[in-house]
Amino acid sequence: MRELKPWLDLIFKRPGRLVVGGFLILATLLSGIALLAVSGWFITETALVGLLLAAGVAATINLYVPGGAIRFFAVSRTVFRYLERVYNHDTVLRLLTDIRVALFRRLSQASRIRRGELSGAQWLSRLTSDVDALDTLYLRLIAPAALAGLVTLAVVVLAAVLFDVGTALLVGLLLVIALLIATVGVYLRTWRLSARQSDRQEDLRTAVIEHIEGFPELTAAGRTGKHAAWLMRQAHQVTSEQAKADTRVGWHLAGSHLLVNLSAVVALWAGFALFQAGTVSGPVLVLLPIALLGLAEVYAMLPDAFGKLGATLASASRLNRDCREDKQPGTPKAAGLPPETALLAENISVKHSGYAPLFTRFNLEIESGERVGILGHSGSGKSSLADVLAGLLRHAHGSLARTDCVYLTQKTVLFEDTLRANLLLGSPEASDTELWGILEQMELAERFATEPDQLDTWLGSAGSRLSGGEARRVALARVLLNPAPLVILDEPFTGLDAETRGRVSKRMETLLEGKTVISLAHGSEALPGTDRVIYLSG
Amino acid sequence: MAEPSANGGGENTSAADQKAVKGWLADLARGSRLWIRSTVAAGTVAGIATIIQMVLLARIIHLGIIDEVPVADLTPLFLGLILALVVRALGQGFQTRFAARCSEQVRRDARRQLHKHWQATGPVELGQSSAGTLAREWIDHVEALHGYFARFLPQMTLSMIVPLLILALVFWLDWLAGIFLLLSAPLIPLFMALVGMGAEKLNQQHFETISRLSGQFLDKVRGLTTLQLFGQTAGAAELIRKRSDHYRRITMKTLRVAFLSSAVLEFFASVAIAVIAIYIGFGLLGYITYGPSEDLTLFSGLLILLLAPEFFQPLRTLSQHYHDRAAAMGAGSEILERLDLPVNFETASEMASVEGSEDRIELRAVGKGFRTDQTVLKDLSLTIQKGEVIALTGPSGGGKSTLLHLLAGFMAPDTGEVHLFGEAPGSFRFGWLGQKGFLVQGTWADNLRLTTPDASDIAIETALRNVGLGSLLDSRQQGIYSPVSEEGQGLSGGQARRLSLARIFLADYDLILLDEPTAGLDSDSEVFVLEALHKLAVAGKTLVFSTHHQALLTLANRVLLVSGGEVRDA
């Protein structure tokens, strides 16, 4: 349960909403129980009075109060139910925001290297489903369990008041067992199955993908049938475990239901003794068992939620593991830099953990204002070198110092957002004039001036699709807007045709006036103007 | 990030499409009708036991309070009551058990259908879809059928049976009270429609919001490095908050309306109980002078009251499961779209022509095109002797791959015949090496035994050494029984392709087809692949490969130029 603590803390940051939401659920549950209980009382009372009237005995009955109560509870159950659903869904959506924002903050504190491992499509989709599991923690699990306890207590107190303490204790005992069966019991019997469900499914997914990738080879070897049969067995194991968990949840629901009903039977049995002794009236005798029958509905939503608790805990612990904050690789500082030098790398090694080093004893000194080109064929490790120089990847040995820098990564990263928002990342204070200016330089001004939303044109899947070359120029524009004195450009002209590249490259000369530029590419034609070029081998 | 995001929604499915999906779901249900019927039967038993429970409760209360029978004399009734409770619990328990079984079987059937389709589609066409998409259909979409078969479908029947039983009993007890319930009965289809529409809208709205929010969130997570480079993570967090809040407000507007529909059902259920309670009370007092109310007793009155909530309960349960239906329809339409794709692969191995010589490969007047206007191979006749090493060369798109696929039996020719050593293509085992190597998680031995299950340890090790993986194997502690990828270190593309080649060595096939075996390899792997192919050629295997690589062309004893639909010796 420790896994849940950080997320529970987050949820309990809104105590007001939780209490109001809980109260609305409670009011709904109590209205439902009261509607039936009062109706039962009323019918019994009228039956008894009716018999007296029929026998000619003068008897009176107050129809006003019970009649009014029945009508009130009928309406209040509906109204509270509606309010509860609206209010609590609002709460869930708020919690969803809280959880996402908190998770994002934590992720942005996590080490960049580790996040590099954790960014595949599979990891992202799993992250989404793990977050979803936590969003509903309050509405599905915490509130119903807490309220079931509260309503049970209320009914037991009612039993003590209307009947006697002995009956109340016996009924209470049965209810507590029913509650345990519906909650803790389900959890204990399913957590193992439920916790590994997600891992099993991921393993299955890997196996299916392997099967499809190997389909031609397997077909040639005449093995698709055999391998598919193996896959079917794996899939069947996953579904049959799920079915096992479902069945257990079902039996626990039935069991707790049985005990709730039994408690009503016990109350009725004990009530008759009190009735015949004259301590309890007929209508009151009917009221308690009917109220107890109503409890079944309160308990009904618990087993399912507790059956998923194992999976929720697994989700939480995965999120805790992947999103833990840890030390950033130290960003290279300008301290210790000789005057008029923009970057000084001494004896550094570039290596990804677990792999052989790409470079050892790499030395580079760049004067302020210098334009350096670095050339190397694909796979030579130049992007890793750029990552090290920019501070994304920690160098293994040696020392590295540099001034502030801005870095255009080899991969074009644009956000699903407006053009303006994407550009402002580079320079949050830039005016519209400046933005149009840089777009003009990148030959994009015309492209966006014709869009209805101009600078607010939405980029990404939902909005205007950019070609590879256009997207690259937007990313380049964003970097050029940034005031940092050192600019690192990794394959700056990917996707640009030769003519555009020539024109853009020329304009960059003036735009980068006075800045130090390191550009990396696979061939000299893909470099902007340079003072000197370094060749990477191997 | 500016990438098309996967959208899982089938919201715009047309009516015809919906009908097809319903038909497909019904077919699946037919396959598991035994389990569905058992589920409904168990649910009905629970329903009947509930009715009996209420009858006994009302009876006991009537006898005890009105007739003042001593508790001891009521013992048989109490025992009957407990028996009814136990039967009810058993019914409930078996209902979920059978439902779980049903869904299990349905999912297995659906997966089998999909797999059959894959096999019928053949490796070439299947390669057109991404492995991730196919895996999602096979796993996630099939999983989405669970709720529909385990919960919605049986509940659909139960929500007819149980209320009808209750209605009949209430009519027998007091027809006026029965009419109160019946009055709400014509409204029930209306409820259902209302609830259905509400649930559908709710589901759709919820789905859209969640996927948009997830999209926004994932977009920022994916680009986190960029945000950090520009020092903008705090701003992005604030943006996530603002956007989420904005979506929340929009969603809540729709939800407020959507929840009204289920509130209507709730309202009718509550009001019906209240009306019945008050009617019975007044009837028992003798205030109602018409109709059957003078026959009301505490027994019948109380029983009607106890049954009224049970009358509405199945419907309320059904409305809770409505989203299961929407989910199954969405997933079903995507699965059906896959199953409806045309297949033309099976014909290849079914071509029953066993004529032709046993020691050569013959193509007779073979033609193949993909669209009517585009012919890849025209009227091609070719003879390859057993043991020859054939290199196919020529421009890309010239038909090299098509020719290989025809020889492999991965596709059938439009015209003409292909005979491989007197047999139809695809009817015997052969070696295939595609451009991507293929490996599964597991040990080296697992990977090699995938295609040759009975290979000995020594044979496996020899095969791996033949493709130059010996040194890698020596660095692993448990030899061929160590995992292929250790500590997150996978194989490079070249190593993976060599692993595939090792399988071919191990299996000792007569015919080996290779699609660009050296394309995109690092120089180390290239040397090993060339060496391995040379060994296979020396061993007398028939090798056919497409290539541009000079060293491979010299390895061949016959080079064929495939270009513009024609094949000639170069």
Boltz contact constraints between the chains, C-beta under 6 A:
constraints:
  - contact:
      token1: [A, 39]
      token2: [B, 277]
      max_distance: 6.0
  - contact:
      token1: [A, 39]
      token2: [B, 305]
      max_distance: 6.0
  - contact:
      token1: [A, 42]
      token2: [B, 281]
      max_distance: 6.0
  - contact:
      token1: [A, 43]
      token2: [B, 280]
      max_distance: 6.0
  - contact:
      token1: [A, 43]
      token2: [B, 281]
      max_distance: 6.0
  - contact:
      token1: [A, 43]
      token2: [B, 301]
      max_distance: 6.0
  - contact:
      token1: [A, 43]
      token2: [B, 302]
      max_distance: 6.0
  - contact:
      token1: [A, 43]
      token2: [B, 305]
      max_distance: 6.0
  - contact:
      token1: [A, 46]
      token2: [B, 281]
      max_distance: 6.0
  - contact:
      token1: [A, 46]
      token2: [B, 284]
      max_distance: 6.0
  - contact:
      token1: [A, 46]
      token2: [B, 285]
      max_distance: 6.0
  - contact:
      token1: [A, 47]
      token2: [B, 284]
      max_distance: 6.0
  - contact:
      token1: [A, 47]
      token2: [B, 298]
      max_distance: 6.0
  - contact:
      token1: [A, 50]
      token2: [B, 284]
      max_distance: 6.0
  - contact:
      token1: [A, 50]
      token2: [B, 285]
      max_distance: 6.0
  - contact:
      token1: [A, 50]
      token2: [B, 286]
      max_distance: 6.0
  - contact:
      token1: [A, 67]
      token2: [B, 278]
      max_distance: 6.0
  - contact:
      token1: [A, 70]
      token2: [B, 274]
      max_distance: 6.0
  - contact:
      token1: [A, 70]
      token2: [B, 277]
      max_distance: 6.0
  - contact:
      token1: [A, 71]
      token2: [B, 274]
      max_distance: 6.0
  - contact:
      token1: [A, 74]
      token2: [B, 270]
      max_distance: 6.0
  - contact:
      token1: [A, 74]
      token2: [B, 271]
      max_distance: 6.0
  - contact:
      token1: [A, 74]
      token2: [B, 274]
      max_distance: 6.0
  - contact:
      token1: [A, 77]
      token2: [B, 270]
      max_distance: 6.0
  - contact:
      token1: [A, 78]
      token2: [B, 263]
      max_distance: 6.0
  - contact:
      token1: [A, 78]
      token2: [B, 266]
      max_distance: 6.0
  - contact:
      token1: [A, 78]
      token2: [B, 267]
      max_distance: 6.0
  - contact:
      token1: [A, 78]
      token2: [B, 270]
      max_distance: 6.0
  - contact:
      token1: [A, 81]
      token2: [B, 266]
      max_distance: 6.0
  - contact:
      token1: [A, 82]
      token2: [B, 259]
      max_distance: 6.0
  - contact:
      token1: [A, 82]
      token2: [B, 263]
      max_distance: 6.0
  - contact:
      token1: [A, 85]
      token2: [B, 259]
      max_distance: 6.0
  - contact:
      token1: [A, 86]
      token2: [B, 256]
      max_distance: 6.0
  - contact:
      token1: [A, 86]
      token2: [B, 259]
      max_distance: 6.0
  - contact:
      token1: [A, 89]
      token2: [B, 255]
      max_distance: 6.0
  - contact:
      token1: [A, 90]
      token2: [B, 252]
      max_distance: 6.0
  - contact:
      token1: [A, 93]
      token2: [B, 248]
      max_distance: 6.0
  - contact:
      token1: [A, 97]
      token2: [B, 241]
      max_distance: 6.0
  - contact:
      token1: [A, 97]
      token2: [B, 244]
      max_distance: 6.0
  - contact:
      token1: [A, 100]
      token2: [B, 217]
      max_distance: 6.0
  - contact:
      token1: [A, 100]
      token2: [B, 240]
      max_distance: 6.0
  - contact:
      token1: [A, 101]
      token2: [B, 237]
      max_distance: 6.0
  - contact:
      token1: [A, 101]
      token2: [B, 240]
      max_distance: 6.0
  - contact:
      token1: [A, 101]
      token2: [B, 241]
      max_distance: 6.0
  - contact:
      token1: [A, 104]
      token2: [B, 237]
      max_distance: 6.0
  - contact:
      token1: [A, 104]
      token2: [B, 240]
      max_distance: 6.0
  - contact:
      token1: [A, 105]
      token2: [B, 237]
      max_distance: 6.0
  - contact:
      token1: [A, 108]
      token2: [B, 224]
      max_distance: 6.0
  - contact:
      token1: [A, 108]
      token2: [B, 233]
      max_distance: 6.0
  - contact:
      token1: [A, 124]
      token2: [B, 218]
      max_distance: 6.0
  - contact:
      token1: [A, 128]
      token2: [B, 214]
      max_distance: 6.0
  - contact:
      token1: [A, 205]
      token2: [B, 135]
      max_distance: 6.0
  - contact:
      token1: [A, 205]
      token2: [B, 139]
      max_distance: 6.0
  - contact:
      token1: [A, 208]
      token2: [B, 135]
      max_distance: 6.0
  - contact:
      token1: [A, 208]
      token2: [B, 138]
      max_distance: 6.0
  - contact:
      token1: [A, 209]
      token2: [B, 131]
      max_distance: 6.0
  - contact:
      token1: [A, 209]
      token2: [B, 135]
      max_distance: 6.0
  - contact:
      token1: [A, 210]
      token2: [B, 440]
      max_distance: 6.0
  - contact:
      token1: [A, 212]
      token2: [B, 131]
      max_distance: 6.0
  - contact:
      token1: [A, 212]
      token2: [B, 134]
      max_distance: 6.0
  - contact:
      token1: [A, 213]
      token2: [B, 131]
      max_distance: 6.0
  - contact:
      token1: [A, 213]
      token2: [B, 438]
      max_distance: 6.0
  - contact:
      token1: [A, 214]
      token2: [B, 438]
      max_distance: 6.0
  - contact:
      token1: [A, 215]
      token2: [B, 123]
      max_distance: 6.0
  - contact:
      token1: [A, 215]
      token2: [B, 126]
      max_distance: 6.0
  - contact:
      token1: [A, 216]
      token2: [B, 123]
      max_distance: 6.0
  - contact:
      token1: [A, 216]
      token2: [B, 432]
      max_distance: 6.0
  - contact:
      token1: [A, 216]
      token2: [B, 434]
      max_distance: 6.0
  - contact:
      token1: [A, 217]
      token2: [B, 432]
      max_distance: 6.0
  - contact:
      token1: [A, 217]
      token2: [B, 438]
      max_distance: 6.0
  - contact:
      token1: [A, 219]
      token2: [B, 123]
      max_distance: 6.0
  - contact:
      token1: [A, 220]
      token2: [B, 430]
      max_distance: 6.0
  - contact:
      token1: [A, 220]
      token2: [B, 432]
      max_distance: 6.0
  - contact:
      token1: [A, 221]
      token2: [B, 429]
      max_distance: 6.0
  - contact:
      token1: [A, 221]
      token2: [B, 451]
      max_distance: 6.0
  - contact:
      token1: [A, 222]
      token2: [B, 429]
      max_distance: 6.0
  - contact:
      token1: [A, 223]
      token2: [B, 451]
      max_distance: 6.0
  - contact:
      token1: [A, 224]
      token2: [B, 119]
      max_distance: 6.0
  - contact:
      token1: [A, 228]
      token2: [B, 115]
      max_distance: 6.0
  - contact:
      token1: [A, 235]
      token2: [B, 111]
      max_distance: 6.0
  - contact:
      token1: [A, 239]
      token2: [B, 104]
      max_distance: 6.0
  - contact:
      token1: [A, 239]
      token2: [B, 107]
      max_distance: 6.0
  - contact:
      token1: [A, 243]
      token2: [B, 100]
      max_distance: 6.0
  - contact:
      token1: [A, 243]
      token2: [B, 104]
      max_distance: 6.0
  - contact:
      token1: [A, 246]
      token2: [B, 100]
      max_distance: 6.0
  - contact:
      token1: [A, 247]
      token2: [B, 96]
      max_distance: 6.0
  - contact:
      token1: [A, 247]
      token2: [B, 97]
      max_distance: 6.0
  - contact:
      token1: [A, 247]
      token2: [B, 100]
      max_distance: 6.0
  - contact:
      token1: [A, 250]
      token2: [B, 93]
      max_distance: 6.0
  - contact:
      token1: [A, 250]
      token2: [B, 96]
      max_distance: 6.0
  - contact:
      token1: [A, 251]
      token2: [B, 93]
      max_distance: 6.0
  - contact:
      token1: [A, 254]
      token2: [B, 89]
      max_distance: 6.0
  - contact:
      token1: [A, 254]
      token2: [B, 92]
      max_distance: 6.0
  - contact:
      token1: [A, 254]
      token2: [B, 93]
      max_distance: 6.0
  - contact:
      token1: [A, 258]
      token2: [B, 85]
      max_distance: 6.0
  - contact:
      token1: [A, 258]
      token2: [B, 89]
      max_distance: 6.0
  - contact:
      token1: [A, 261]
      token2: [B, 85]
      max_distance: 6.0
  - contact:
      token1: [A, 265]
      token2: [B, 81]
      max_distance: 6.0
  - contact:
      token1: [A, 272]
      token2: [B, 64]
      max_distance: 6.0
  - contact:
      token1: [A, 272]
      token2: [B, 71]
      max_distance: 6.0
  - contact:
      token1: [A, 282]
      token2: [B, 65]
      max_distance: 6.0
  - contact:
      token1: [A, 286]
      token2: [B, 61]
      max_distance: 6.0
  - contact:
      token1: [A, 354]
      token2: [B, 489]
      max_distance: 6.0
  - contact:
      token1: [A, 407]
      token2: [B, 229]
      max_distance: 6.0
  - contact:
      token1: [A, 413]
      token2: [B, 1]
      max_distance: 6.0
  - contact:
      token1: [A, 413]
      token2: [B, 223]
      max_distance: 6.0
  - contact:
      token1: [A, 413]
      token2: [B, 226]
      max_distance: 6.0
  - contact:
      token1: [A, 414]
      token2: [B, 1]
      max_distance: 6.0
  - contact:
      token1: [A, 414]
      token2: [B, 2]
      max_distance: 6.0
  - contact:
      token1: [A, 415]
      token2: [B, 219]
      max_distance: 6.0
  - contact:
      token1: [A, 415]
      token2: [B, 223]
      max_distance: 6.0
  - contact:
      token1: [A, 416]
      token2: [B, 219]
      max_distance: 6.0
  - contact:
      token1: [A, 425]
      token2: [B, 230]
      max_distance: 6.0
  - contact:
      token1: [A, 425]
      token2: [B, 232]
      max_distance: 6.0
  - contact:
      token1: [A, 459]
      token2: [B, 2]
      max_distance: 6.0
  - contact:
      token1: [A, 460]
      token2: [B, 2]
      max_distance: 6.0
  - contact:
      token1: [A, 461]
      token2: [B, 4]
      max_distance: 6.0
  - contact:
      token1: [A, 461]
      token2: [B, 5]
      max_distance: 6.0
  - contact:
      token1: [A, 471]
      token2: [B, 2]
      max_distance: 6.0
